[in-house]
Amino acid sequence: MNTLSPAEPEVLETHTTVEPPPPGDHQPGKVFDVDCQLAYELAGECDFLFQIHAYDGMKQVLLSESLDITPAMPAHVYQDPTIGNRFLRLHASSGPLAIRYRAQLRRLPESPDTQAAEMRVAELPDDVLHYLMPSRYCESDLLSRTAFKLFGGLPMGYSRVQAICDWIHSHIDYQIGSSDATTTARDVFLQRAGVCRDFAHLGITFCRALNIPARLVVGYARFEDPPPDFHAVFEAFLGGQWITFDPTRMSPVHELIRIAMGRDAKDVAFATLFGPVRMVSMAPDLYAQD
């Protein structure tokens, strides 16, 4: 990991804080610290669109956060009004660029409803319907016959989605470097290898092919292998609620610190870059307070 020299004075800092609970006020859930550091080398003017800010809601409470950018430059953070994802926009000149986002959150306890039922399409809320459709990385129309052959005869509900996860975990190898930015769920099914994003995309695709709304969720997670990275899981809409599943089994889903959710990786990329830029290092770390 490249580090900045202490002599570099230009750092843009923004802070949000929330008053801590009074002594003796025992809040439910576990407290986590996020420390995300990104470094780039720019060969010319570039624009960036980041999704690294932790989500405030969905079983997690934002307690404090800070954003440091070197060299100093205007930064714009906005929130998607429909789903709540937060975006950081930057326009930078040539040279090195370093970003450090830190946050503290309380992750509220949750337990999935293992009896949750699938819902008929006619019963689904309006804002859930587009999570039934094929998307850029999740070609549920092309894998529908496969999905019905593998899972169509299973009992409907939570157990069927869990069976999808079990099948992916057993039949797809977790292999770093086996996929790239163009790899789709169909590719993963054929090549039988991928990373967490690919596992989640395949789970989403099978669910949608069975008329179960599903979406991608990305966030900060703790796992020993591979090294720290952003983590991708998926959610299925069952029994009128979103329930989280992780076919990789790499990190407890109840400890995931959510950043964003969307139809697939196209909606939730942690960085979208416009211009001549090279990533130097990335370290999205998550720590639990004992």
Stockholm file with secondary structure:
# STOCKHOLM 1.0

chainA/1-290         MNTLSPAEPEVLETHTTVEPPPPGDHQPGKVFDVDCQLAYELAGECDFLFQIHAYDGMKQVLLSESLDITPAMPAHVYQDPTIGNRFLRLHASSGPLAIRYRAQLRRLPESPDTQAAEMRVAELPDDVLHYLMPSRYCESDLLSRTAFKLFGGLPMGYSRVQAICDWIHSHIDYQIGSSDATTTARDVFLQRAGVCRDFAHLGITFCRALNIPARLVVGYARFEDPPPDFHAVFEAFLGGQWITFDPTRMSPVHELIRIAMGRDAKDVAFATLFGPVRMVSMAPDLYAQD
#=GR chainA/1-290 SS CCCCCTTCCCCEEEEEECCCCCTTCCCSSEEEEEEEEEEEEESSCEEEEECCSCCSCSSEEEEEEEEEEESCCCEEEEECTTTCCEEEEEEECSEEEEEEEEEEEEECCCCCCTTCCCCCGGGSCGGGGGGGSCCSSCCTTTTHHHHHHHHTTSCSSHHHHHHHHHHHHHHSEECTTSCCTTCCHHHHHHHTEECHHHHHHHHHHHHHHTTCCEEEEEEECCCSSSCSCEEEEEEEEETTEEEEECTTCCSCGGGCEEEEEESSHHHHCSEEEESSEEEEEEEEEEEECC
#=GC SS_cons         CCCCCTTCCCCEEEEEECCCCCTTCCCSSEEEEEEEEEEEEESSCEEEEECCSCCSCSSEEEEEEEEEEESCCCEEEEECTTTCCEEEEEEECSEEEEEEEEEEEEECCCCCCTTCCCCCGGGSCGGGGGGGSCCSSCCTTTTHHHHHHHHTTSCSSHHHHHHHHHHHHHHSEECTTSCCTTCCHHHHHHHTEECHHHHHHHHHHHHHHTTCCEEEEEEECCCSSSCSCEEEEEEEEETTEEEEECTTCCSCGGGCEEEEEESSHHHHCSEEEESSEEEEEEEEEEEECC
//
